[in-house]
Amino acid sequence: MRAVRLTFFVIPHSAFRIPKSDWTAMKAKVRFTYTILVVSLLTLSWPYGAALADSLHQVRWVDDGDTVVLADGRRVRYVGINAPEVAHEDRPAERFGPEARDLNRKLVFKKKVRLEFDREKQDQYGRVLAYLFLQDSTFVNAELLKGGYAYYLFRRPNTKYDSLLLRLQREAMAKRVGMWKRFPDQRGPYLGNRHSRRFHQMTCPFGKATAPKHRITFKTKYDAFWAGYSPCKRCNP
């Protein structure tokens, strides 16, 4: 058998050592890369993260069935619903206005709530626009609709819970609870705007300004509410 000669090379341990200057530079690069990654993740998740960091607020005052004041002074208008007005100096209360305020007060007064936002966070009056949830996950906007103490209010682009809110209104209407019990329906016709989801008296200037392609006619106010339309604040049909 022919002998085989094996040759071994001894590599000095120092060859595996990374120079101190290179090691310092490598650690700096790792720290920089990690920082960029963390900042990117925080930027992508900012709205959700901010909501978690500042999620609970105490309700200091209840204005009416759809507006409250927080302990920090912010006035919050509920998104997706509208409650009848309470009495003011210049006008009397609307039907079921006081009852809606009383239920809202029972639900949230002096309690901690979580605000959930949609596309818009403020209205033209500077009020915060939000969906309110109690600590036990009770959806306050929905509770007012379920009891018939408010009606569904479409407001583009804030449509996150529109399907749920309209369904709850229809259930309340079918059960004839709250404002829907002995509802003072009046025969129209009424002119609806498919774009704004508002309905008007036929003589309303705002209704007349509706583009023909957006027009729809309802026989009664009940029909308009069922379809998800809310009354014009100017002509008050």
C-alpha positions in Angstrom: 0.0 0.0 0.0 1.3 3.4 -1.0 1.9 5.8 1.9 0.0 9.0 1.9 1.6 12.1 3.4 -0.8 14.5 5.2 0.3 18.0 5.6 -1.2 20.1 8.4 -1.1 23.9 8.5 -1.2 25.6 11.8 -3.1 28.9 11.7 -2.2 31.2 14.6 -5.1 32.1 16.9 -4.4 35.8 16.3 -5.7 35.3 12.7 -9.2 35.0 14.1 -9.0 38.1 16.1 -10.9 41.2 14.9 -8.9 44.3 15.3 -10.3 46.5 18.1 -11.0 49.4 15.7 -12.9 47.1 13.3 -14.9 45.6 16.2 -15.9 49.0 17.4 -17.0 50.0 13.9 -19.1 46.8 13.6 -20.9 47.4 16.9 -21.7 50.9 15.8 -23.2 49.6 12.6 -25.3 47.1 14.5 -26.6 49.7 16.8 -27.4 52.0 13.9 -29.3 49.3 12.0 -31.2 48.4 15.2 -32.2 52.0 15.8 -33.4 52.4 12.2 -35.5 49.2 12.6 -37.1 50.3 15.8 -37.9 53.8 14.5 -39.5 52.3 11.4 -41.7 49.9 13.4 -42.8 52.7 15.7 -43.6 54.9 12.7 -45.7 52.2 11.1 -47.7 51.5 14.3 -47.9 55.0 15.6 -51.7 55.5 15.6 -52.3 52.2 17.4 -49.4 52.6 19.8 -50.5 56.1 20.7 -54.0 54.8 21.4 -52.7 52.2 23.7 -50.4 54.6 25.6 -53.2 57.1 26.1 -56.3 55.0 26.0 -58.4 55.7 29.1 -60.1 59.1 29.8 -62.5 60.0 32.5 -65.8 61.6 31.5 -66.3 64.8 33.5 -69.6 66.0 32.1 -72.3 64.8 29.8 -73.8 67.5 27.5 -76.5 65.5 25.8 -77.0 62.1 24.2 -74.0 62.3 21.9 -71.5 64.7 23.4 -69.4 64.5 26.6 -66.5 66.5 28.2 -63.4 64.7 29.3 -61.4 65.4 32.5 -58.8 67.1 30.3 -61.4 69.5 29.0 -61.8 68.1 25.5 -65.3 67.9 24.2 -66.1 64.6 22.4 -68.8 64.2 19.8 -69.8 60.6 19.2 -69.2 59.4 15.6 -71.9 57.6 13.6 -75.0 58.7 15.6 -77.1 61.7 16.4 -79.2 62.1 19.5 -82.2 64.4 19.8 -81.3 67.9 21.2 -81.9 68.8 24.8 -83.5 72.2 25.8 -81.5 75.3 25.2 -82.2 79.0 25.9 -83.4 79.6 22.4 -85.3 76.4 21.7 -87.1 73.6 23.6 -85.9 70.0 23.8 -86.6 67.6 21.0 -88.6 64.5 21.5 -86.4 62.0 23.5 -83.6 64.5 24.0 -83.7 64.4 27.8 -84.0 60.6 27.8 -81.0 60.3 25.5 -78.9 62.5 27.7 -80.0 60.5 30.8 -79.0 57.2 29.2 -75.7 58.6 28.1 -75.0 60.0 31.6 -75.9 56.6 33.1 -73.4 54.9 30.7 -70.4 57.2 30.9 -70.6 59.9 33.6 -67.5 59.8 35.9 -66.4 56.6 34.2 -63.2 55.9 32.2 -63.7 55.4 28.5 -61.5 54.5 25.5 -61.6 56.6 22.4 -61.4 55.1 19.0 -60.9 57.3 16.0 -61.9 57.1 12.4 -60.5 59.1 9.5 -61.3 62.5 10.9 -60.4 63.3 14.5 -62.1 66.7 14.8 -65.2 68.4 13.5 -65.5 72.0 12.3 -66.3 73.1 15.9 -63.1 71.7 17.3 -64.8 68.7 19.0 -63.0 65.4 19.1 -64.8 62.8 16.9 -64.7 59.3 18.4 -66.3 56.0 19.1 -66.5 55.5 22.9 -65.9 52.2 24.7 -66.2 51.4 28.4 -63.5 49.4 30.2 -65.7 46.3 29.8 -65.8 46.9 26.0 -69.3 48.2 25.9 -69.7 50.2 22.7 -71.4 53.4 23.9 -72.5 54.7 20.4 -74.1 51.3 19.7 -75.9 51.2 23.1 -77.7 54.5 22.4 -78.8 53.2 19.0 -80.0 49.8 20.4 -82.2 51.5 22.9 -83.7 53.9 20.3 -82.2 57.0 22.0 -80.3 58.1 18.9 -80.3 57.5 15.1 -77.6 56.5 12.7 -75.7 59.5 11.2 -73.7 59.0 8.0 -70.6 61.2 7.9 -68.0 60.6 5.2 -65.2 59.5 5.5 -65.9 58.2 9.0 -67.5 54.9 8.1 -65.7 52.3 10.1 -68.8 51.0 12.0 -71.5 52.1 9.5 -72.8 48.7 8.8 -73.2 47.8 12.4 -74.7 51.1 13.5 -77.3 51.0 10.7 -78.2 47.4 11.5 -78.7 48.3 15.2 -80.9 51.2 14.3 -83.1 49.0 12.1 -83.4 46.5 14.9 -84.5 49.2 17.3 -87.0 50.5 14.7 -88.4 47.0 14.1 -88.8 46.6 17.9 -90.4 50.0 18.2 -88.2 51.0 21.2 -87.2 54.4 22.4 -87.9 57.2 19.9 -89.3 54.6 17.4 -92.2 53.8 19.8 -95.2 55.7 18.6 -92.9 57.4 16.1 -94.7 60.6 14.8 -94.3 59.6 11.1 -95.4 62.0 8.5 -96.1 61.3 4.9 -93.9 63.0 2.4 -92.7 62.9 -0.1 -89.2 63.7 1.1 -86.2 64.4 -1.0 -83.0 62.4 -0.2 -79.5 63.0 -1.3 -77.6 59.7 -2.0 -74.2 61.5 -1.6 -74.8 63.1 1.8 -77.4 60.6 3.1 -79.6 63.5 4.3 -83.3 63.9 3.5 -85.2 67.2 3.1 -88.6 68.7 2.7 -89.3 69.1 -1.0 -89.2 72.9 -0.6 -85.8 72.9 1.1 -83.2 75.0 -0.8 -80.5 72.5 0.1 -82.6 69.6 -1.1 -83.3 71.4 -4.4 -79.6 71.9 -4.9 -79.0 68.1 -4.9 -77.6 66.9 -8.2 -80.2 64.9 -10.2 -78.0 61.8 -10.1 -78.0 61.9 -6.3 -81.7 62.4 -5.8 -84.0 59.8 -4.2 -87.6 60.2 -3.0 -89.0 58.7 0.2 -92.7 58.4 0.9 -92.3 58.8 4.7 -89.7 59.9 7.3 -89.6 56.3 8.6 -88.6 55.1 5.2 -85.8 57.6 5.0 -84.5 56.6 8.4 -84.7 52.9 7.6 -82.6 53.6 4.5 -79.9 55.2 6.6 -80.7 58.8 5.8 -80.9 61.5 8.5 -82.9 64.8 8.5 -81.5 68.0 7.2 -80.8 70.4 10.1 -81.9 73.4 8.2 -85.4 72.4 7.0 -85.9 69.8 9.8 -88.3 67.6 7.9 
